[in-house]
Amino acid sequence: MPTTVSEYINWVRQYLAKNKRDDVPLGKLSGKFLYSDHKTLKKGNLYLLGTNPGGEPLNDYEHTIIKNIEDTEERIQNREAELFNDYLSDTDWAKQGQGRLPKKLIPLFQPNMSDKNVTAFRKVCASNLILRRTKDTSGFDKESFKEEANLYWPIHQYLICNIVDPDIIVVFGNGEGFSPYSYLRDMANNPRNEIKQKHNKSSKGHLRIKAFIGTLNLTSKDGKVNLIDTKARGVIGLPHPTYFKTSPEVFHNVMGKVKAELAQLNH
């Protein structure tokens, strides 16, 4: 069981080489392993989990998951000081026409908006439930989404249990059909006190921030590793920020409720 960052990255390399999708090793697929800097691979209160990397796989065929890991290792070896974050990368997001996304996310995680480097946001570990790149999620249905998410879940469970150990996992996308939120809720052991609150006070629609508290099922797909997550964690699901803006006030209200219940359960 890897417990250090170097052990973890080596294990991820082996896992991506051994496991395949359509007879292609996962590591050779267009995608990304980590959206935040390697320095976020440590104990933290939060873990951000998107749906999957966006973009056009045919245009980004050289930007494979294993290439992203190699880039991460290079940054570690070079001891680069800057806290890299893909959400703040002008090149990636501007190229995809999603330059407004950081403006929706940063106010949720950055208490000091006068900090031009948005350091607090950069310090949060961030990845995607599915590491493979797709233009959008139109190619998924509930069954295929779960099947592919299962391929990558062991990577996240190690990170959650042994590296970051977050109190709260914030996910982007909370639809009932298929989403990171519904995936985690379905695998949770007795999720309790689910919260559903309008994502924006001015909203007249059906969109909600959703949250639950529970212990996650951490049995790996291959059955060789059985992890029992005895720590209760909160999961907060946002309407996907690519399309919808969540009010920071509402988000922090839900965050406060989750933190208060976790304090009672874990102490």
C-alpha positions in Angstrom: 0.0 0.0 0.0 1.8 3.2 -1.1 2.0 5.9 1.5 4.5 8.3 0.1 4.1 10.5 -3.0 6.9 8.6 -4.9 5.4 5.2 -4.0 2.0 6.4 -5.0 3.1 7.7 -8.4 5.0 4.5 -9.1 1.9 2.5 -8.2 -0.2 4.6 -10.5 2.2 4.0 -13.4 2.0 0.3 -12.8 -1.8 0.4 -12.6 -2.2 2.4 -15.8 0.1 0.0 -17.6 -1.6 -3.1 -16.4 -5.3 -2.0 -16.9 -6.8 -1.4 -20.3 -9.7 0.2 -22.1 -10.5 -1.4 -25.4 -7.2 -3.3 -25.3 -5.3 0.0 -24.9 -3.3 0.5 -21.6 -5.0 3.4 -19.7 -1.8 5.3 -19.6 -1.6 5.6 -23.4 -5.1 7.3 -23.6 -5.4 11.0 -24.1 -6.1 12.5 -20.7 -4.7 13.8 -17.4 -3.8 12.3 -14.0 -3.6 15.5 -12.0 -5.0 19.0 -12.5 -3.2 20.6 -9.6 0.5 20.8 -8.7 2.5 17.9 -7.3 2.8 19.9 -4.1 -0.9 19.2 -3.5 -0.2 15.5 -3.1 -0.2 15.8 0.7 -2.7 16.1 3.6 -5.4 18.5 2.7 -8.9 19.3 3.8 -10.4 19.2 0.3 -10.2 17.2 -2.8 -11.6 18.5 -6.1 -12.9 16.0 -8.6 -14.2 16.9 -12.0 -15.9 14.6 -14.4 -13.1 14.1 -16.9 -10.6 16.2 -18.9 -12.2 18.2 -21.7 -10.9 18.8 -25.1 -10.6 16.9 -28.4 -8.8 13.5 -28.0 -7.7 13.5 -31.7 -6.1 16.9 -31.3 -4.5 16.1 -28.0 -3.5 12.5 -28.7 0.1 13.2 -27.6 -1.1 14.5 -24.2 -1.6 11.1 -22.7 -2.3 10.3 -19.0 1.2 8.8 -18.7 2.7 12.0 -20.3 1.0 14.0 -17.6 2.5 11.8 -14.9 5.9 12.3 -16.5 5.4 16.0 -16.5 4.5 15.8 -12.8 7.6 13.8 -12.1 9.7 16.4 -14.0 8.3 19.2 -11.9 9.2 17.2 -8.7 12.8 16.6 -9.9 13.2 20.3 -10.9 11.8 21.4 -7.6 9.7 24.0 -9.4 8.4 26.6 -6.9 5.2 27.8 -8.7 2.0 26.1 -7.7 0.8 24.9 -11.1 -3.0 24.5 -11.7 -4.6 23.5 -14.9 -7.8 25.5 -14.2 -5.6 28.6 -14.3 -3.7 27.6 -17.4 -4.6 30.2 -20.0 -3.5 28.0 -22.9 -5.6 25.0 -22.1 -8.8 26.7 -21.1 -8.7 29.6 -23.6 -8.1 27.1 -26.3 -11.3 25.2 -25.3 -13.4 28.3 -25.0 -13.8 27.8 -21.3 -11.8 30.8 -20.0 -14.7 31.8 -17.7 -14.5 28.6 -15.7 -11.8 29.8 -13.3 -13.9 32.9 -12.5 -16.7 30.6 -11.4 -14.4 28.4 -9.3 -11.9 30.7 -7.6 -14.5 32.6 -5.4 -15.6 29.3 -4.0 -12.2 28.3 -2.7 -10.2 31.5 -2.4 -11.2 33.5 0.7 -8.7 36.3 0.0 -9.7 37.6 -3.4 -7.0 40.3 -3.2 -4.4 37.5 -3.6 -3.7 37.7 -7.3 -1.9 34.4 -7.2 -5.0 32.7 -5.8 -2.7 30.6 -3.6 -5.5 29.0 -1.6 -7.1 27.6 -4.7 -3.8 26.4 -6.1 -3.1 24.5 -2.8 -6.2 22.2 -3.3 -5.5 18.8 -4.9 -7.6 18.4 -8.0 -8.2 15.6 -10.5 -11.1 14.0 -12.5 -13.1 10.9 -11.7 -12.4 9.6 -15.3 -8.9 10.4 -16.5 -9.6 9.9 -20.2 -10.2 13.0 -22.3 -13.5 13.4 -24.2 -15.0 16.4 -25.9 -18.1 16.1 -23.7 -20.1 13.5 -21.8 -22.5 12.8 -24.6 -20.9 9.4 -25.3 -21.8 8.1 -21.8 -24.9 6.6 -20.3 -25.2 5.6 -16.7 -23.9 2.1 -17.2 -20.9 3.1 -19.4 -20.0 6.0 -17.1 -19.9 3.7 -14.0 -17.9 1.1 -15.9 -15.3 3.6 -16.9 -15.2 5.4 -13.6 -14.6 2.0 -12.0 -11.4 1.7 -14.0 -9.9 4.8 -12.4 -11.4 4.6 -8.9 -8.5 2.7 -7.3 -6.3 5.6 -8.2 -8.5 8.0 -6.3 -9.1 5.7 -3.4 -5.3 5.5 -2.6 -5.1 9.3 -2.9 -8.1 9.8 -0.6 -7.0 7.2 2.0 -3.2 7.6 2.1 -2.1 10.9 0.6 -4.6 13.7 0.8 -7.0 12.2 3.4 -9.6 15.0 2.7 -12.5 15.7 5.0 -14.6 16.9 2.1 -14.6 15.9 -1.6 -16.0 18.6 -3.9 -17.2 17.2 -7.2 -18.2 19.0 -10.4 -21.4 17.6 -11.8 -24.3 16.2 -9.7 -26.9 15.0 -12.1 -29.0 12.0 -11.1 -28.4 10.1 -14.3 -24.6 9.9 -14.2 -22.1 12.3 -12.6 -19.2 12.2 -10.1 -21.7 13.0 -7.3 -24.1 10.2 -8.1 -21.2 7.7 -8.6 -19.8 8.5 -5.1 -23.2 8.5 -3.5 -24.1 5.1 -5.0 -20.9 3.6 -3.6 -21.2 5.1 -0.2 -22.0 3.0 2.8 -25.3 4.4 4.2 -25.0 8.0 3.0 -26.8 10.2 5.5 -28.6 13.5 5.7 -28.4 14.4 2.0 -28.6 18.2 1.5 -30.2 19.8 -1.6 -30.0 23.5 -1.8 -30.5 26.0 -4.6 -27.1 26.7 -6.2 -27.8 30.3 -6.6 -30.3 32.4 -4.6 -31.6 34.1 -7.7 -32.1 30.8 -9.5 -35.7 29.8 -10.3 -34.7 26.5 -11.9 -34.3 23.0 -10.5 -30.5 23.1 -10.0 -29.2 22.4 -6.6 -26.0 22.0 -4.7 -26.1 18.5 -3.2 -24.2 17.0 -0.3 -24.1 13.8 1.8 -21.9 12.4 4.5 -20.8 8.8 4.6 -17.9 6.3 4.4 -16.9 5.3 0.9 -16.6 1.8 -0.4 -12.9 1.4 -1.1 -12.6 -2.2 -2.3 -10.6 -2.1 -5.5 -11.8 -3.5 -8.8 -9.2 -6.3 -9.0 -10.1 -7.5 -5.4 -6.5 -7.7 -4.4 -6.6 -4.6 -2.2 -9.3 -4.2 0.4 -9.4 -0.8 2.0 -12.0 0.0 4.6 -12.5 3.7 4.9 -13.6 4.1 8.5 -13.5 7.9 8.3 -16.7 9.7 7.5 -16.3 12.2 4.7 -18.5 14.8 3.1 -19.2 14.9 -0.6 -20.5 18.2 -2.1 -21.7 18.1 -5.7 -21.9 21.3 -7.7 -23.9 21.8 -10.8 -21.1 21.6 -13.4 -19.2 24.9 -13.3 -18.5 24.8 -17.0 -22.2 25.7 -17.5 -23.5 27.1 -14.2 -22.3 29.6 -11.6 -22.7 28.6 -8.0 -23.1 31.3 -5.4 -20.1 31.4 -3.0 -22.5 32.3 -0.2 -24.7 29.3 -0.8 -21.6 27.0 -1.3 -20.1 28.1 2.0 -23.5 27.6 3.7 -23.6 24.0 2.6 -19.9 23.6 3.4 -20.6 24.8 7.0 -23.4 22.3 7.4 -21.2 19.4 6.2 -18.3 20.5 8.5 -20.5 20.7 11.5 -21.9 17.2 11.0 -18.4 15.8 10.3 -17.1 17.3 13.5 -19.7 15.3 15.5 -19.1 12.1 13.7 -15.3 12.0 13.6 -14.6 13.2 17.1 
